Amino acid sequence: MQWLRRSIGSSSDEGGPSHGRQYPIFNVHSDMHNPQFKLGMEFKSHDTCRDSVKEYAIKWGKHITFTKNDKQKVRVECKVGCL
């Protein structure tokens, strides 16, 4: 199944072509046990995104820090020596 993210203010009901971009959607039920991320990936909620990144860090032994988060974006940095 593919999902389409629409730009703010656009709608396929407006009669014009949709210029939305397709992004992968994170599935909590199938992806949480082995999180794999792709550029532009969408999450159901901010908490789901944070939880999946934490799960990834635990699984692979990475030391991470969440920085400059807001309602639309989550930024994660790897601490020194985690690569």
N, C-alpha and C positions, 0 to 999 in steps of 0.2 A: 504494500500500500504506500502511495506517495502522498505527501502533504505539500501544500502550497502556502507560503507566507506572502501576504499581500502588503504592499506599501501602505502606509497610513494615508487615508483619504481616497484610496482607489477601491474600485469594486467591479466585479465582472458584470454587474447589473447596469453599469453606466453606459453600456453600448460600445465602448471602445475596447481595444485589445488590452488584455491584462499584461502588465510588465513586471509581475511578481517573479521572484526567484525561488527555486526549489532548494530546500534545506533538509538534511536528515533530521529525523525526530528520535530522541532518546526514549527507548521503551523501558520503563522501570521494571517490568516483569521479566524481560528476557536479557536486558543489558546490564543490570545492576551487579550481577555476580562476576562479570568480567567486562568492566567498562572500557569501551574504545571510543575515542572522540574524533570528530571530523570538524573541519573549519565550518563555522556557521551553524553548527548543530543546535537544535531547539530543545528545550526542556519544558516539562509541564509547569514547573514552578522554580523559583529561586532556590528553595530548600532541596529539591530533587537534584539540581545541578551541583550544589555544594556537597550533598551526600554521595553522589557518584564520584566526584573528584576525591573525596576522602577515602572512599572504598578503593579507588585506583591506587592512591598513595600507600594505603595499608598493604594492599596485595603486592606491590612492587617495592616496598621499603623506601619510599620517597619521603623527604621532609619538605612540606609545603607550607606556604603562608598565603592567606587570602588578603588581597590588597585592593583598595579603591573600588569597592562593590557598590552598585546601585540597583534599582529595580529592574533594569534591562540587561545589565552586564555583570559578569563575575570575572575578576582577574585573579589568577593564581600564579605565584612565583615559587620556583624551586629554590630551597635554601642552599647555601654553599655546600658543595660536595655531594649533591644528590644525583648528579648525572653519571 
